Amino acid sequence: VRSLDLDEWTQRQVDTMKLGGNGNARQFFRQHGFTDLYGSKSEKKYKSKAATQYRQELKKLVDAEAVKRGEIVDAASASSSNGTNGVAATTNLLENLELASQKSTQ
């Protein structure tokens, strides 16, 4: 747990919170078949296949934001989310989450 007032945040951490967050994580988990978000043990949830995929996708999104700002992203990250591919991945995931949200409210 981090404090907004007492701790310092890097831009990547801020991006992670903006792009990730509880709402987007819940949507991602539901889209990937993990429906017991509140009743299951935390360890099971956070070590699930859906959680691993979410962390990977979130890293791609954060790397894409860093590329947009002109930051150099390490070679391993760049190969998975470089330039416009990373930006496209960011747009794609966020659009998918938005569509899923709209469907669930209808």
Rosetta blueprint (number, residue, H / E / L):
1 V L
2 R L
3 S L
4 L L
5 D L
6 L L
7 D L
8 E L
9 W L
10 T L
11 Q H
12 R H
13 Q H
14 V H
15 D H
16 T H
17 M H
18 K H
19 L H
20 G L
21 G H
22 N H
23 G H
24 N H
25 A H
26 R H
27 Q H
28 F H
29 F H
30 R H
31 Q H
32 H L
33 G L
34 F L
35 T L
36 D L
37 L L
38 Y L
39 G L
40 S L
41 K L
42 S H
43 E H
44 K H
45 K H
46 Y H
47 K L
48 S L
49 K H
50 A H
51 A H
52 T H
53 Q H
54 Y H
55 R H
56 Q H
57 E H
58 L H
59 K H
60 K H
61 L H
62 V H
63 D H
64 A H
65 E H
66 A H
67 V H
68 K H
69 R L
70 G L
71 E L
72 I L
73 V L
74 D L
75 A H
76 A H
77 S H
78 A H
79 S H
80 S H
81 S H
82 N L
83 G H
84 T H
85 N H
86 G H
87 V H
88 A H
89 A H
90 T H
91 T H
92 N H
93 L H
94 L H
95 E H
96 N H
97 L H
98 E H
99 L H
100 A H
101 S H
102 Q H
103 K H
104 S H
105 T H
106 Q L
